[in-house]
């Protein structure tokens, strides 16, 4: 059901400066914004930190694992800004499954990038010199047959902690976690809670691949969001984003927390579009609730 908001809002989406000349369609927020526009609200895309554009509500949407301080300062200027408290989503901050070389752990483990999305945003958005430096590092690591993770498919699973090369534990760009999948004996499952304000739909990906992604999934279905994930959302102070999680032996395991959710190739998918409408309405609910609490 659509929310007919009496006041027409101006909604500012705060993007990284380098997104100015890119296709924003790869971000889910752009497809959610279409529903605000349909309802008569104004959506302003703000790139970089040089200009403050007044708005009723803003969404901090900087595609980096660690948000630079100037963007946080800009977000603080808005009377209401979602995700202004989410400045660092590296796994060393988010994960509760991290392992060190000396831990006494007997199960399978997985090696991932510390940065979100395998560090792709850092290579793209941190300046040409930083990107070139990271690229050169990866080339030398490949030549030396060292671990290079440039995409999610590069994640490595080991049967035990002792099998992980010692050098990995000294690298800041990688983390080692307990591998605790949701597995039914045939397929692996990952649940994706994609929320915005008070709009919190959840979907499940099913894949034969132990590292589940949208690209290797064989089905995508709606599921109930687990209450513990909503509690974790509050704990991490996320207002908008996507939490990937599993339920392993009855325990809720957060795999990833992303604040600049991608759209994938799911344009026009009926379930996904319904979820986007829920998130669009969720922002309006959030605005009204926050406004009433301030009075």
Buried (B, 14 or more C-beta within 10 A) or exposed (E): EEBEBEEEBBBBBBBBBBBEEBEBEEBBBBBBBBBBEEBEBEBEBBBBBEEEEEBBBBBBBBBBBBBBEEBBEBBEEBEBBBBBBBBEBBBEEBBEBBBEEEEEBEEBBBBBBBBBBBBBBBBBBBEEEEBEEBEEEBEEBEEEEBBBBBBBEBBBEBEEBEEBBEEBBEBEBBBBBBBBBBEEEEBBBBBBBBBBBBBBBBBBBBBEEBBBBBEBBEEBEEEEBBEBBBEBBEEBEBBBBBBBBBBBEEEBBBBBBBBBBBBBEBEEEEEBBEBBBBBBBBBBBBBBEBBEEEE
